[in-house]
Amino acid sequence: MTDLIIRPAVVEEIPALLAFWARAAEGTSITDDPAGVARLLERDPEALIVAERTGAVVGTVIAGWDGWRASLYRLAVDPEHRRQGIGAALLAAAEERFTALGGRRADAMVLERNELGRRTWQAAGYTREDHWRRWVKPLTD
């Protein structure tokens, strides 16, 4: 895996990242649009981490840190590149970022129906907390 580059995303690749998530990520979000990703990169240019191989994005994770919580979103690996350690490399980079920023625990949002995702998170040492439920309220239409 020496040809794998882990780096922060850049604004110019937002359209490619959205297309990547459409084919490699599970589920969609209200912020899965150019403006939403641009706001993320403007606020925290190092939060969106990509794995690149031979010039192509093959994986992503959002490692969001707000000074209080370390939150993980959009862990996705290209279906043709799975089972090669890319997800583990992305999580290691995210966890390293959180530790350097003072984070003490990382949380991950995982869809209930995403069996592959649940197995991935469990293999990485994350445990499910059944006593919590996510409550949401859209702030825009």
Buried (B, 14 or more C-beta within 10 A) or exposed (E): EEEBEBEBBEEEBBEEBBEBBEEBBBEEEEEBEEEBBEEBBEEBEBBBBBBBBEEEBBBBBBBBBEEEEBBBBBBBBBEEBBEBBBBBBBBEBBBEBBEEEEBEEBBBBBEEEBEEBBEBBEEBEBEEEEEEEEEEEEEEE
